[in-house]
């Protein structure tokens, strides 16, 4: 039964330009009959047609220091939520919790915590006890009036429930793309765009370029593998260092940096690669529990995966037999895994398994869990 009278507001610091996850969730809510509003940061190049039927309320944030950006977000977000009446607000990640907690004090409202990353285990907070203590206080206070929460994987849900025993952790909703027919598969997009020789397999990494994503280790591991061309899709503070590394080792003819690609334009990149990498190696619990969207994008593109031997990533790769898991800090292991995966017999084995399981992981199925959590909170 569709709930046409219900109004749901998603609140995020993101500017939506690269936010496939929010896009999927917002459109699932809309398709279920809800009126949907998103309060977010402003991006001048956002394609608003992708958000048809969804009300966008956007505001500018300063490009200066991160603390200033966060503070401005909290005040501007509070200003907007106080002016909006809705049946349910959803905090996308931890920053929107405080504006919603303050709103709940002044104007009774329901809100839900979409815990995109486990705050207590963020890699960026490791070794910074004062900063970590502040943000955990921020989260705790923000959750005191929260009706329910959910995470992106089972491990995170268990950890969040353990930290906040009184919080209703309603489960987890994985960050999985929509399933589409495989008409994108076997394209030559990357080869043509970047003049990659046919004799080389294409390995792809897509995502933010930060420490803890295993990119230095990946490039180092592939120094001696002439049969592989790496394509790194994304941007971030580690990018200049990686470019220097590639130049230093004379790998510029075998490593391509594409920069950021909007989510709606990403599929041809993924579908024209041969191997996908998700070698998260950060120190925080959030990284150890990670279950990144890129893993599911690789599965739907039918490209074998080399991933971290961390619990959530390893469970899917090993259970479905779609690639190889390694210690992401062990460069020799990564090198060996690439060489092994590129062998024809092994590669064909993983490809066959990917064809078998790719329909199993789709937003069409995962969205049912998301909508059920929302329905329960609204009741």
Secondary structure, 3 states (H helix, E strand, C coil): CCCCCCEEEEECCCCCCCCHHHHHHHHHHHHCCCEEEEEEECCCCCCHHHHCCCEEEEECCCCCCHHHHHHHHHHHHHHHHHCCCCCEEEEECCCHHHHHHHHHHHCCCCEEEECCCCHHHCHHHCCCHHHHHHHHHHHHHHCCCCCEEEECCHHHHHHHHHHCCCCCEEEECCCCCCCCCHHHCCCCHHHHHHCCCCCCEEEEEECCCCCCCCHHHHHHHCCCCCCEEEEEEECCCCHHHHHHHHHHCCCCCCEEEEECCCHHHCHHHHHCCCEEEECCCCCCHHHHCCCCHHHHHHHHCCCEEEEECCHHHHHHHHHHCCEEEECCCCHHHHHHHHHHHCCHHHHHHHHHHHHHHHHHCCHHHHHHHHHHHHHHHHC
